Amino acid sequence: MQPTKPARFSFVDEGEAVRRLGISRDALLSLVESKRLRAYPGVGKGSFFRVSDLDALAAELRPAPPPAPAGAVPITLGGLGAGRKEHDPAMKVHLRLQADLKWLDLKEEELHAWVRELHPAAYEKNRGNLERVIALLSHLRELLDTAAEAWDHKPDGAAAASATEPTER
């Protein structure tokens, strides 16, 4: 959560509430069930949360660090990364998965055309990249399935999705 950045909206969705509090979705829903946090119904199944309620709860869950001692020199990045906003880890994975959905737009003949035009010098690098991406996505699928098994609040179809393994090509 960025306390110095004012909220643009009075309410945020469930995903933003999870990010602001730094907790799991299951923990968020437990806070709602225990009435420590109020959820406002949205369109469909999603809920919204008041930013002021989230800020108060975040302060309760994670008290502010003690002030720096007098005479302490703040550490600055000296212009490193200036102008480029870094995403939090969960958003970074979300954005990458959304971008990777573009793979589904490719047709078989486009894949063959790429391989046909591939220069032999690029073979090892491209094959190595594919192997690393396949391993990372397989690991992410395992993490997702493990998390889904532990959820107290399972969305419709989560148990069925984790039980069925897609067949490999």
C-alpha positions in Angstrom: 0.0 0.0 0.0 1.2 3.5 -0.8 0.1 5.8 2.0 1.5 8.9 0.3 -0.5 8.4 -2.9 -4.1 9.6 -2.6 -6.8 7.3 -3.8 -8.5 8.3 -7.0 -11.7 6.4 -6.1 -13.7 6.0 -2.9 -14.2 2.3 -3.6 -12.0 -0.4 -5.0 -12.6 -4.0 -6.2 -11.6 -7.2 -4.5 -8.2 -7.5 -6.3 -7.1 -4.0 -5.3 -8.3 -4.6 -1.7 -6.1 -7.8 -1.6 -3.1 -5.8 -3.0 -3.6 -2.9 -0.6 -3.8 -5.1 2.5 -1.1 -7.5 1.3 -3.2 -10.6 2.2 -4.8 -13.5 0.3 -8.3 -13.4 -1.2 -9.3 -16.0 1.3 -8.0 -13.8 4.2 -10.0 -10.9 2.8 -13.2 -12.9 2.7 -12.5 -14.1 6.2 -12.3 -10.4 7.3 -15.6 -9.8 5.7 -17.2 -12.8 7.4 -15.9 -11.7 10.8 -17.3 -8.3 10.1 -13.9 -6.5 10.4 -14.4 -5.3 6.9 -17.6 -4.4 5.0 -18.0 -5.5 1.4 -20.4 -3.7 -0.9 -22.1 -5.8 -3.6 -21.1 -5.1 -7.2 -22.4 -6.2 -10.5 -22.2 -10.0 -10.7 -20.2 -11.8 -8.0 -17.6 -9.2 -7.3 -17.6 -7.0 -4.2 -16.2 -3.5 -3.6 -14.5 -2.1 -0.6 -14.3 1.5 0.8 -10.8 2.8 0.5 -11.0 4.5 3.9 -12.0 1.2 5.5 -9.0 -0.6 3.8 -6.6 2.2 5.0 -7.8 1.8 8.6 -7.6 -1.9 8.5 -4.1 -1.8 6.9 -3.0 0.5 9.7 -4.4 -2.0 12.2 -2.8 -5.0 10.5 0.6 -3.3 9.9 1.3 -0.4 12.2 3.5 2.3 10.8 7.3 1.8 11.3 8.9 4.0 14.0 10.3 7.3 12.8 13.9 7.5 11.7 16.4 8.7 14.3 17.3 12.3 14.3 20.2 13.1 11.9 19.6 10.0 9.8 20.2 10.5 6.1 17.5 9.1 3.8 18.6 6.7 1.1 17.7 7.8 -2.4 17.9 6.0 -5.7 19.7 8.9 -7.3 17.5 8.9 -10.4 17.5 5.1 -10.9 14.2 4.0 -12.4 12.9 7.6 -12.4 9.8 8.0 -14.6 9.0 4.3 -14.7 6.5 2.9 -12.3 7.2 -0.6 -11.1 4.2 -2.9 -10.7 3.7 -4.9 -7.5 4.6 -8.7 -7.9 0.9 -9.9 -8.2 0.1 -7.3 -10.9 3.3 -8.1 -12.8 2.2 -11.8 -13.0 -1.3 -10.8 -13.9 -0.2 -8.5 -16.7 2.2 -11.1 -18.1 -0.5 -13.8 -18.1 -2.8 -11.4 -19.9 -0.1 -10.6 -22.5 0.6 -14.3 -23.0 -3.1 -14.9 -23.9 -2.0 -13.5 -27.3 -0.4 -16.9 -28.0 -4.0 -18.2 -28.4 -4.4 -15.9 -31.4 -1.7 -17.7 -33.4 -2.6 -20.2 -36.1 -0.7 -23.4 -36.9 0.5 -22.0 -40.3 1.9 -18.9 -38.5 3.9 -21.1 -36.2 5.2 -23.1 -39.2 6.1 -19.8 -41.0 8.1 -18.6 -38.0 10.0 -21.9 -37.7 10.6 -21.9 -41.5 12.1 -18.4 -41.4 14.1 -19.0 -38.2 17.9 -18.5 -38.6 19.9 -21.5 -37.4 22.0 -19.1 -35.2 18.9 -18.2 -33.2 17.8 -21.8 -32.6 19.6 -22.4 -29.3 18.5 -19.1 -27.8 14.8 -19.5 -28.8 14.7 -23.1 -27.7 16.3 -22.2 -24.4 13.7 -19.4 -23.9 10.9 -21.7 -24.7 12.1 -24.3 -22.2 12.4 -21.7 -19.4 9.0 -20.3 -20.1 7.4 -23.8 -20.2 9.1 -24.6 -16.8 8.0 -21.3 -15.3 4.4 -21.7 -16.4 4.3 -25.3 -15.2 5.6 -24.2 -11.8 2.9 -21.4 -11.8 0.2 -23.9 -12.6 1.4 -26.1 -9.6 1.4 -23.0 -7.3 -2.1 -22.2 -8.5 -3.4 -25.7 -7.9 -1.8 -25.9 -4.5 -3.4 -22.5 -3.5 -6.8 -23.6 -4.8 -6.7 -26.8 -2.7 -6.2 -24.6 0.5 -8.9 -22.0 -0.3 -11.8 -21.9 2.2 -13.8 -19.8 -0.3 -13.6 -21.6 -3.6 -15.1 -20.0 -6.7 -17.3 -22.2 -8.8 -15.3 -24.7 -10.8 -12.0 -24.2 -8.9 -12.0 -27.7 -7.5 -12.9 -29.2 -10.9 -10.2 -27.2 -12.7 -7.4 -28.2 -10.4 -8.4 -31.9 -10.7 -8.2 -32.0 -14.4 -4.8 -31.8 -16.0 -4.6 -30.5 -19.6 -3.1 -32.9 -22.0 0.3 -31.9 -23.5 0.8 -31.5 -27.2 
